[in-house]
Amino acid sequence: MLTEEKVREILGEIEDPILHKPLKETGGILEIKVKEEKNHVSVKVAIAKTGTAEQIQMQSNIVNRLKNAGAATVGIRFAQLPDEVIERFRPEGIESEFEKLLKNTAIIAVASGKGGVGKSTVSVNLAVSLARMGRKVGLLDADIYGFSVPDMMGIVDRPVVRGEKIIPVDRFGVKVMSMAFFVEDNSPVIWRGPMLGKMLNNFFREVEWGDLDYLFLDLPPGTGDVALDVHQMLPACKEIIVTTPHPTSAFVAARAGTMALKTNHEILGVIENMSYFESRTTGKKEYVFGKGGGKKLAEELGVPLLGQIPLEQPYWDDEEFAPSVYQIDHPIGKIYFKIAEKIDDLIMEKEKN
Ligand SMILES: Nc1ncnc2c1ncn2[C@@H]1O[C@H](COP(=O)(O)OP(=O)(O)OP(=O)(O)O)[C@@H](O)[C@H]1O
């Protein structure tokens, strides 16, 4: 008759197929139950990667060994080891999904000083424009309290969970993840700093982003905890600063820029939003929110002014309703496309050097 101790001893010697360490070292034995009357053993083990061919091999190895030791029947459940355990045991040369993402993807945080200047609108439209160019693009709505990306893109679907990973929602060819997907009925998120950092971490590590050329992060406005977390978590992250032409907006945005520079993050450039209103009938431009804020900010930070976006709403399209996505043939859609091309050139240039 098999005892729990004996089962533990047998399982303990079996190696995690990815980490090549025995389960007794990885802490991968989660549960052992022995039903004496039926001589049935059921176990739950955690391994570095579930759903692989190696898991199936390991499963038959466990069954064989336990049956050889006297079990009549064996039941096995698999779970995923926590990321921190995997990191501790990861053999040299094997990259985590997160490391791969950091290495192969241009991560671009879109920041602003003041709220309401159009940071989310800019993030969404840059992501969509790069996807229109044929790039593989992700967009993480890191504005955890003030999430708005899914609504702006007209997303009604919710992400699905596959294995241990969350699959982002695809919209206009962009893989989107947002806190909005995890709260009900637009209720407020009432969290403190550390929880926000943890959520951000989950968004990077537990979302199946796949291969991406670009991952845009729509940061919360200002220089708070989340912006700081992003800078610390993603050392290679680049930044785009959004401002309106108003001097105050540019003055406050400069602080977000300074924060990026102080934490050694490169700023790709400045985008001035709500730059002017252009009359359809006369073609006359009116500088409703003042003039020159974007140019001044770009000069101050020593970076290019990537573009100026006038005031206008997208065309409303009943079939593909997305309140803040400018169509490809919309005058503003064309401006975004040009800015996206500039960003792509800048990134390609840097890759070459
Ligand atoms: N160029 C534009 N023309 C007209 N409306 C615009 C333009 N850009 C943004 N808006 C509108 O301005 C409002 C604020 O934009 P958005 O939510 O993108 O700003 P934000 O800086 O991300 O705000 P928050 O601080 O809430 O994150 C939205 O209603 C948006 O539709």
The ligand as an ORCA input file, in Angstrom:
! r2SCAN-3c Opt
* xyz 0 1
  N      -8.007     66.471    -31.412
  C      -9.143     66.370    -30.738
  N     -10.278     66.951    -31.207
  C     -11.430     66.872    -30.548
  N     -11.583     66.232    -29.366
  C     -10.506     65.637    -28.850
  C      -9.237     65.670    -29.507
  N      -8.361     64.965    -28.734
  C      -9.036     64.528    -27.654
  N     -10.333     64.938    -27.708
  C     -11.383     64.709    -26.716
  O     -10.934     65.246    -25.485
  C     -11.324     64.465    -24.383
  C     -10.094     64.064    -23.554
  O      -9.281     63.212    -24.340
  P      -8.529     61.963    -23.694
  O      -9.427     61.185    -22.812
  O      -7.830     61.287    -24.801
  O      -7.493     62.760    -22.790
  P      -6.509     62.187    -21.673
  O      -5.393     63.158    -21.629
  O      -6.177     60.777    -21.920
  O      -7.408     62.310    -20.418
  P      -7.219     61.643    -18.959
  O      -6.451     62.650    -18.215
  O      -8.620     61.515    -18.490
  O      -6.521     60.339    -19.129
  C     -12.055     63.288    -24.966
  O     -13.419     63.548    -24.904
  C     -11.606     63.241    -26.421
  O     -12.563     62.693    -27.288
*
